[in-house]
Amino acid sequence: MSEDNYNPVLTRVNRLELFTFEECEKILKAALEDQQQKGKLNEFKIVPAIEHVGFLGEYYHLILSYQLDSESEQRSMRLFVKSVVYESANMSYYEEKKSIIQKEAKLYELLLNDLKKFSAHVWCAKCYFTRDDLFVMQNIEDLGYRSLPSGTRFLSEEQLLPMLKALATLHASSVAYEKRHRLTIGVAFRKWLLEKSIDPDITWWTTGIKAVLAMAAAHPLVVNNAAAQEYVANELPRCLDRVYYMVNPSPVHRNVFLHRDVWGGNVFYPQEESKKLGCVLVDFQLCRYAPPAVDLLMACYLNLEPLHRKQIMDNLTTCYYSHLIDELTAMGIEAGREHLDHASFARSLKDFALFGATYNCIAATILRLPDNYLKQLKDEQPMEFHRFCNIDRTAALVRLMSQHEDFRNYMNACIEDLLELTYYRAN
């Protein structure tokens, strides 16, 4: 890759120069209004949230020092900030990532804060301030929630079930929102629900597809099978193109507001002393309007080892659907009238299985890399990081599979899922 392909863009003068004093006054006012209080801002401080690592954005803590109108002593409040990355590979890369942050900020501002009102279960943090390049929200950890332990690779059934319940609450809340406001979320918020990750023009996705097709051709089950090799070369790419239609609202199945990126890194669990609290979902940057099966399948594929997923999938589906019905009932909604009866839901799981398997394969080339590979690449070799994400990752993945048995076994299992739904189903 030539130097001409890497022209980094700095998105602001200083990495920590995020807010004006006046903006922080607005943030404090919104946060205190949430507690039915008023106060005066004295100063603010911005600290990088080094415990969080992201590739689409950067994270910070905003610490506000203030006084309540009724008190003389100074208090402090810690809020969470998600911002567009400070250094982007080039202008097009920056514009793409900024649009993703802007989408999430707008969804918090226009929709998510309202969706939270339909259920007593806490599944989302409240947002207090948005801008095109960042947003400020409650600090989940300070509310008594924690992320999964560092190094967690796959979830147990006990860990996944609260996640599925949070998704069911989100989905039910979107149905209730539509009924109350007499609108369709997919229409009313079409501008902010455009696909930002799965598209023939999105390099992150197409680079992943090329790598998955190469790994499929080299899979032990088909590498010496001439008929299978012909299928992988000529038919599989067309099969995977069907996924592009699956991210759009379905003309057949009931659509709901989806998170569409629920994996272990995007979920916070209650502390031990607060077991009655539910899971909290974060990172709503990839939200879509499509059937709930899409979220359920993605959560199961992304968070479980393939063999374990197959063993417990029926139970997971039952638990999710049961909670969805409970939430809808509590909101005064009859599932059958919303085309969310069990038969319709079961059919949607079959119709969207290919989406779950395909997305998992692509995600694995980013999320399942060994030895913190991608973070080191980003920190130490930014040009190669850009190349891996947006130009070609096939050779690097082949090398990593040859060097790391666990990664090789997992990728082969993911590709096998894909082949079962495509080549073996057709033959």
N, C-alpha and C positions, 0 to 999 in steps of 0.2 A: 504493500500500500504506500503510495507516495505521500510526501509531506503536503502536497496540494490538496489532498482529500481531508486533511484535518486542520481546520481553521477555527479554533475554539472561540466562543463568544462569552464574554463576561456580562451577566444579566443586570448587574448594578455596580455602583462604585466600590462598595465594601460588602463583604459577605454578611456582616451583621447589621447593615443599614437597611432595616426592614420597615420601620414605622416612624411616623412623626409623633410628637407629643400629643397633638390634637387627635390623631387616630387612636392612640392609647386611651385618651379620655373617653372616646366613644365606646371602646371595648370595655372599659371598666364600668361605664354606665349600663351597658347591656347586661353584663354579668351580675351587677348588683340588683338591677331590676328583677332578674330571675329569682333573687333572694328577698325581694320586696324591701330593698335598702337603697340608700343614697350615700354618696361619699365623694371625696376629692382626691385626685391623683397627685402624688408628690413626685414620684420618679418611676422609671421603668428600666428594665435590664433584659437583654436578649442573650440566651445561653444555648449553644448547640446541644441538641439532644443526641449525644453520642451513643446512647443505648439503642437508637433506632437507625437502621440502614435502609435506604431506598434508592432505586435506580431511576424513578420517574420524578422524584421530588426530594427536598431536603427538610429536615425536621429541627425545630427549635422549641425552647421553653421561653415564654414571655412572662417575666416576673413583674407584677405591678405592686408598688408600695403606695398605700393610700390610707386615708382616715375616713371613717364613717361620720356622718353629720352629727351623730349623737355621742361620739367618743373623742377623746383627745389622743389616745395612743395610736401608733401606726400599725397597720396590718399589712400582710402581703398575700398575694394570690398568684398561683402559678397556672398558666394556661398553655395549651399546646398549639404550635404553629406548623403548618405545612406550606412550604414555599416551592416555587419553581427552582430548579438547580442553579447554583451560582455560576458554574462553568459548564457550558454545553459544547458538544463536539463541533457544531457549526450552526449557522443561522436556521437552516431548515429543521435541524434536530431540536433546536431551542423552541421554534414555533410549534412543533409537534407536541413537545412536552408541556409547553405553556398552555396549549389548548386542552390538555388532559387535566391540568390543575384547575383551569378556568371552569371546566365542566363540573368537577367535583364541588368547587366553591359555589357555583350557581345552584346545584342540586341541594346543597345544605341550605342555602338562602331561601330558595323558592319552594322546596318540597319536604326535605327530610325533617326539619324542625316541626312541620305540621303532622307528618306521618307518626311521629313519636306520641302524639296525643291520643291515638286510637286504642292503645293497649296499656295496661298497668305494668307490663313487663318492660324492663329497660333493655333495649337492644342497640341503641345508638347514642352517641354523645351529642350534646347541644352545641350548636355553632353560634358564636357571638359577633363575628366580623368577617366579611369577605371582600376580596379584591380580585382582579383578574389574575394576579400572579401568586395569591396566597389566601389562606383563611385561618381563623383562630377559633379554637373550640375548647370545651372542658378537657381538663387533663384526666384521662381515664384512670391512671394509676392513683391519683390523689382522691378519686372517688371510691377506692377500695377494690380495684380490679388489677389483674396482673396478666402479663403476656406469658406464653408457654416458656418453660425453661430453655435457655440457650442450648442449641444442639439437638432440639427435638426434631426428629425426621418424619416420623409417622405418628398418627394419633391412635389411641385405643378407642374401642366402641364407646366407653364411658366419656371420653373427651369429645367425641364427634357428636353425640346426641344433643348436648346443649347448643351446639352450633346449628344443627338442623332445626331445633326449636326456635332459635333466633330468626332463622330464615323464614320459617312458617309464620312467625309474628309479623315480620316485614311484609310478606306476601299478602297476608290477611288485611293488614293495615292499608295496603294500597287499594284493595278491593273496597274497603270501607270508605276510603278517601274519595274514590270515584263515585260511589253512590251518594255520598253527602254533597259533593260539589257538582254532580251531574256532568261529569266530563270523562274523557279517556286520557290517562296519563301519557300514553304513547303519542297522542295528538297534541295535547296541551303543552307538553315539554319536549316536543320532537327535536327542537334545536339543541337541547342539552342531553339528548339520548342518542346522538349519532354514534356510530361505531368508531372507536378509537384504537382498537387493538387487533381486530380480525377483518382484514380487507385486502384485496389484491394489491393495493397501493401502500400498505403498511409494511415497511421493511422488516420490523421485528418479527412479524408473522411469516412473511414469505421466506425470509432467511431460515426460519425454523422449519417450514414445510420442506424446503430443499434438503435440510439435514435429515428430517424424518424419512423422506423417500429414500435417501441413500442408506440409512440404517435399516429400513425395511428390506431393501434388496440384499443386504448383507446378513439378514437374520438367519440363525441356524436352521429354522424350519423350512426356509425356502431358498437358501443360497445355492443349493444343488438341484433345484427343481426348475426345469426349463419353462414349463407352463406358468409357474408362479412368477418367474422372473419377467416373463412377457406381460403378465397381469400388472405387476408392480410398475413396470416401465410405461405401460400404455393406458391401463384402466384405473389404477389407484389414484393418480393425480385428478382424474375427473370425479372420482368418488369423493375425494376430499374437498373438491370445489363446492359440494353440496352444503358444507359447513357455512359458507358465506350467506346462504339463505336462512340458516337456522338461527342466526343472531338477530334477525328481523322479527317483528311481530308476526305471529302465526295466524294464517287465515282460517285454521281449523280448530286450534286449541285456545282455551282461555289464557289471555296474557295478563301478567302482573308486573309490578316494578321489581326488578332483580338487582341483587348485589353484583353478581357475576364475577367475583374474585375472592371467594371464601376459601382460604387455606389457613394453616396454623398461624402464619405471621400476621393475619388480619383479624384476629379474634383475641379478646381479652376475657379472662375468666374471673369470677368473684374470688376474693380471698377466702380462706378456710372458715373464718368466723362469719361469713356472709353467704352461706350456701343457698339461701333462698333467692338470691339475686341470679338473674340469667346472664348469658353471654352478651358481650357488647361487640358489635361489628364495627370495623373501621375501614378506611380506604374505599370510598364509593366512587372511584374514578372511572370504573369500567361498567357502571350501571347500564342496564338495558330494559326494554319492555318486551317481554317474551314469556312463554309458558314457565311455570314454576319448576317443571322437571329439569330445566336447564341448570338452575341453581343447585338443585338436589344432586344431580349427576356430577356436576363439577366438584361439589364439596366431597362427595364420596371418592371420586377418582383422584383428586388432588391430595387427599389427606390420608389415604389408606394404601397399604401394600396391596398389589393386585390380587393375590390369593386370598388375603384376609377380606378384602372388599367383596369378593364373590361369595365367601362363606356367610357374611352377615348382611348382605344387601337387602334381603327380604325384610329383616327386622328393622333396618334403618328406614326403609320406605314406609313401613307400617307406622313407626314412631313419628316420622315427619308428618304423614298424612293425618294421623290422629290429632296431633297438635294443631295442624292447620284447621281441622274441623272444629276443635275446641275454641280456637281464637275467633273463627268466623261466627260461631254460635254466640259467643260472648258479645260480639258486635252486632247481633241481631240479623245475621246474614245466613241464608240457606244455601249450602254448597251447590246443590243440584240446580238451582236457579241461575247460578253463575257458571255453569258448565264445569264445575269442579267435583262432580260425582266421582266415585272410585273408579268406575270403568273408563271414564274419559281420562282420568289422571294416569291410570295404568297404561293406556294406549300412548299417551304422550311420552312416557318413559322409554318405550320401545322406539318411538319415532325420533327421539333425540339422543339415543345411546351413542351414535357416531360422533356427535358433538363432544360428549364427555371424554371419549377415548382419544379423539384427535387433539383436543385442547390439552389434555394431560400429557401427551407426547411432546407437544411444543413447550409447555410449561416446564417439563422435566429438563429440557436443554438449558433452562435458566435457573430453576429453583432447586434442582437436585444435583448440581455439580459438586464434585468432591473438594474437600480441603479449602473451603472458602475461596475457591478459584476465582469467581467473578469479581468479588470485592478487591482482591489483590490485583487483578488485572486493571480494574478501574483506578485504583490508587497509584499503581506503579507503571502501567503502560496504557495510558488513556487512548492512544491511537489504536492499539490492539483491542481494547475494550470496545471502541466504536466499531471496529471491523467485525468483532465477534457478534455484536448485537444487531448490526445493520447491513453487513455485506456478506460474510460467509463464516459459518461456525462449524461446517461439516468436518474439516480436517482436524480441528481442535477437539471435537467430540470423539472422533475415531481414536485419536491419541489418548484421550482421557479414559475411554472404554478399555483400551489395551492395558492401561496402567492401573486401573482401579476395578477390582472384581465386583464390588458391591454396586458401583455405578453401572457397570456393564450388565449385570444381572437385572437391575431395575429397568434400565432402558429396554432390554430385550423383552421383559415382561410387559412393558407398556406397548411396545410394537406388536407383541403377540395379541394383546387386546384389540388393537386396530385391525390386524389381519383376520381375526375371528369375525369381526363385523363387516369385513369387505371380501377378501379373497375366499376364505373358507365358507362364508355364507353364500357366495355366488357359485361355489363349486361343491 
